[in-house]
Amino acid sequence: MRKLILLFVFVGIAGSIIAQPYLYTLINEVNELHQQRRKMYSSEKKDSIFLAFDQKIQELLYHPDFCGNWWNSLGQPFSKNAADVKGEVLAYSLINDVMICSSDDDRMLLVSWDDLGGGSYRSYSNYMLYKNDFGVCQTIKLDSAKEGHEVGYYQIERVQQKDRVWYFLFGYGTYGGGRHHRAVKILEQSDTGFQECLGCYPNGEDLVVFAPRLFEIDLQYDPVNREISYKQFAFDEETGFYSGEYEHIALKFSKGKFK
């Protein structure tokens, strides 16, 4: 029996040693294709490069050995630690890099990038990787938000109250009409996976904040008080644009809802 256990341990270590060089090869290939898609996004040949990039990064994200703590040491084209930065910086980070952020328990990882569609309206690809209680990694492609609300994610916050656990996903996006926006997507963990907690939002639908691109929304999260604060800009019905006038909003998460 002891020999059998030792054999399993040896096979596991050997498999890990074999897998990691292949993963680094995949990362290098993803980086090379990402640099090509940045250079050729306005070229007639971009479709083949974009397709090759999408296929290669999905191969990486769905690889069973990718979901590990070593993602913190990832180099190009991945970037991290994007919380508390200005909107313009986030916009170009999502264009120039593949953005990653992880939860404080190192069980959830978000991977986001700009689809490089061009113009001021941007769309994004977002993947969530989650490591369950058995150490098994699950990779999920997050559904796209409705048009005008699309974001790439840059921050995760985990909240636990008694036996309930939520993850707050913070995202940034930009749209036509000279505006940009920030959003908070709330996922609640259950025995069967994750479900968006619509009842957690103040309006029962979503939490998206818009502003003129000249102004910062200043969306902040206080983990101690479990409070979100931001600037809510006024919308001018006559011009169809957001003005520079705003009021400060603060929402506290209590009993499973921001209010």
Secondary structure, DSSP 8 states (H G I E B T S, - for coil): -HHHHHHHHHHHHHHHHHHHHHHHHHHHHHHHHHHHHHHSTTSTTHHHHHHHHHHHHHHHHT-TTTSSGGGGG--TTEE---TT--HHHHHHHHHHSEEEEE-TTS-EEEEEEE----SS---EEEEEEEE-TTS-EEEEE-----TT---EEEEEEEEEETTEEEEEEEEEEEETTTEEEEEEEEEEEETTEEEE-GGGSTTSS--EEEEETTS----EEETTTTEEEEEEEEEETTTTEEEEEEEEEEEEEETTEE-
